[in-house]
Amino acid sequence: MEHLEEAGIHSGDSTCFIPPQNVSENILKQVDEWTRRIGLELGIRGCYNIQFAIRDEILYVLEVNPRGSRTFPFVAKATGVPLARIAAMVALGEKLSDLNIPKPQNDAVCVKVPVFPFIKLRGLDPAPGPEMKSTGEVMGSHERASAAYLKARLATESPVPTEGGVYITVKDKDKDSIINQAKSLIDLGFKLYATRGTANVLRDKGGLEVETCYRITEGMTPDALDLMRQGKIHLIINTPRNTGGAVLDGNMMRRLAVELNIPFVTTMAGARMEVLAIAEAMDGIPEPRLLEIGTL
């Protein structure tokens, strides 16, 4: 399965897709081969999980764990293969070749989205990182990845806006990349608000109409907190920075977003999927579908 977020965010807090949506066939073949060889060389009988990272079409191994993980139920539901039962039987001496293992389902995309308890943990920065913060997860399934993601997002009970304002503030390396998502949001009927640096790029390079806001630490109005309390912001796109006033700005903004139940994303990949989910929601909520898990 493919994580939406980059390496560095805890796997338990990542949004995951089955099958992978943005991984080349060459890399997928390497993943299959490396997984097989690692399991054989380590002499593992039963289940194990491997985390890989991909950069510039080069595959890296982050870690290997000789155990199951919290994603077992998700993978079983997404593929229809009873992985836990298979792993247990192999650990007890059965051979894979002797088991009547069902073929994985491949007629839909399945998405796992984490659920966070931030409303109950006041003072905790909701931005994801290497420490796991989620306490649950939900799943969506559909022929289209964007619709599957929308289903999962709706199951978290965090709203998916279809109108209103979007507040954008991203770090320098993301400013050019956010232009396409900002254009899509305007095309969908949203009004854009942004801090000065982000707003300048959206205007000068993207030719977009955007209202400039002050940083919270500048002590002037309107800032993000003012707009959120006034009900003008319905989605926040914020890629966190680790220096200067942006650290305090981001923390305060994300905390208020949790309290006001305003959805926010903190990665560029998350922003792209959120825009796709909004477009799906505006076309109508997808119908539920039944999943079945095979038996041995």
N, C-alpha and C positions, 0 to 999 in steps of 0.2 A: 504494500500500500504506500501511497505517496503523501507526505506531509505538505500541507499548504505553506507553512512557515519555514524559514530557513533554519539550519542547524544552530543551536544556541538557545532555542526555546524548548522547554521540557516536552518530551514526547506525549506525556499525559495531557498537556495543555494545547496540543496541536490539533488542527482540523485535518482529517485524513480522507483520502479518496481511494476507493477500489473500483475498477482497476486504475493504475496510475494514468494521469491525464497529460503530463508534460515531460515524460521520460522516453528517450529514444529506444528503438528496438534493440540496438547494439548494447546499450546499458542494461536493459532488462535481461538480455541473454547473459551478460556478465554477472548480474545479481543471482540468477538461477545457478550458474556454474560455481560461483564463489560460495554460495550458501551450501550447496551439496558438498564441496570439497572441505569446507570448514567443519561441517558436521561429521564427516568421515574421519578427518584427521584428529578431531577432539574426542572421537569415540562416544558421541552422545547417543543415548537410546531414549527416545521420548521427544519432548518438545524443547526448542531453543529459539531465541529471537535475535536478530542481527539488525543493527541500525547502520545504514549506509549514508554517505554524503556524496553529492555529485557537484563537481565544479569544473567548468570548461570541458565537459564530456569526459572527465576522469573520475573514476569511482574510488571512494575511500571507505574503509571500515572504521566506524566510530566505536562500536562496542559489540560484544557477543555475550549473551546471557543464557546459560543452560537451564532455562525455566520457561514457563508460560508467562504471559503478561496480561494486563488489563484489556488488551485489544483482542484477546482470544474470542470473546463472545461476538464482537463486531465482525471479525473476519469470518466466523462461522455463519453468521446471519447473512453476510454479504455474498459469500460463495456457495452456501448450502452444504458445506463440508463440515462434519462434526469433528473438528480438530482435537478437542479435549479428549474425546473418547478414543480417537485414533492414537494419540500420544500415550494415553494410559495403557492401551493394549500393547503397544510396542515396548513400553517400559517394562511390561510384565512378561516379555519374551515373544510376543507375536511378530510375524514378519509382514512388512507392508504388502508384499506380493500375495500374501494369503488373505488379505482383507479386501472386502468388496467396497472400495472407496468410491463414492459418487464423484462424477466429474463436476468441477466448479461451474457455477452459473455465470454466464457472461452476458445476460440480456439487459443489464441495467448498471448504472453507476450508483454506488453507495457512498455516503458521506457521513463521517462521525464528527460531531461538533461538541466541544467541552462545555460544561455548565459550571459557572463560578459562584461562590457564596459571598461576593464582595459586599452586598447590601448588609450582611450580618457582621462584617469585619471592618469596622470603621477605622480609617487611618491607613489601611493597606493600599499601596499603589496597585491599581488593577492591571497595569502593563505586564504582559507575559514575559518570562525570562527563564533562566536555567532551573529555578526552583518551582516545583509543581504547586499550583494554586487551585486547580479545579477540583470539585468534589463529585462530579458526575459527568455523564455524556449522553447525547441523544443521536439519533440516526435518521437519515433521509435516503430515499431510494427513488430513482427515476431514470428514464432513458437518457435525459439530458443532465449533464453535471450541474448546470446552473439551477435546474429545477430541484434536483436532489439536495443541493446546498440550501435552497430556499426552504424546503420542507424541514430540514434539520434546524435551520435558524429559527423558524417559527416555533419549533418544539422547545426551544430554550426559553420561550416567553419574553424574549427581548424583541421589540417591534421591528418590522422591516418597513421603513417609511416609503410612501408613494407620492409624497408632496412635501413642500416646505423648504427649509434651508439646510445647507451642508457647510460645516466649518472645516476648513483645511489648513493645517500647519504641519509641514514636513521638513525634515533635515535637508541640508543643501544637496546631497547626492541624489535625493529623491525628487527634487523640484521639477526637473525636466520630465521625469517619468510620470508624474501625476497629471500632466496636461491632458492626456487622452481620457483618463477617467473623469476629469473635470468637464471636458467637452461632452462626454456621455451624460453626465448629470444635468447639464444645462439642456441638452436635447430632450431629457426626460421631464423637464419642467421645473427643476430645482433652482433656487437662488444660492449663489456661492458667497461665502464669507471667508476671509483668510488674513493671516498676519502679514505684515508689510513685505517681508522677503518673498514669501510664497505668492502673495497677490501680484507683486511686480513681475514675476516669471509668468504667471497665468495671463497677465495683460500683454506684456511685451513679446513673449514668445508664442503664446497660445491665442492671442487676440480675443480673450474672453472677458466678459463683464463680471466683475467681482468687487464686492464691498470690502474695503480694508478695515481691520480692527486692530486695536492695541493689544500688546502683550499684557498679561495680568500683572506682571512685575513692574510695568511702566506706571501703574497707578492712574491711568487715564481711561475715559470711557468713550465708546463702548469697547469692552473686552469680551472674551469668550464667556465668562461667567455671567455678565450682564445679558448677553444675547440668549444664553441658555435659560436663564430665569424668566426672560420675557417670552419664552415659547417660540423663538425664531429659529432655533437649531433643532434638527431632527436626525442628524447623523454627523459624527465627528470622524475625520480622517487625520490621524496624528501619528507620525513615526517619531518615537521619542529620541531625544538627544541626551547626552550624558554630561554636558557642560553648560555653564552660565545659567541665566534665568530661565532657560527653556526647561530645566529639570523641575523647578518648582511650578512653572506654568502648567506643564503636562500633568503633574501629579494632581494639582488642584482641579484641573479641568476634567480629568478622568474620574476623580472621586465624585464630583458633582454630577457627571453623566450617569454614574451608577445610581445615585440618589434620585435623579429625575427620570430614570429608565430611558435614557437616550443611548442608542447603540453607538459604539465606537470601534474602529479598527486601528491597529498599530503597525501594520505591515503593508507593503505595496501589493503583495499577492492577495492579502485580505481585502484591500480596497477594490481590486479588480473583481473579486468574487462577489463582494457586496453590491457593486453596481450591476452585475449580471443578475443577482437575485432580485434587486429592485425592478429591473426590466421584466423579469418573470412574474413578479407579483402584480405588476401593472397589467399584464396580459391575463391574469386570473390564477388563483391558487390551484396547483396540480392536485389531481385525485390521489387518494391513498392507494397503495398496492400491497398485495399479500406476499410475504416471503416464506419460503419453506426450507427447513434444514433436513438433509438426508440422514438416514440411519444405516448402521452396519448390520 
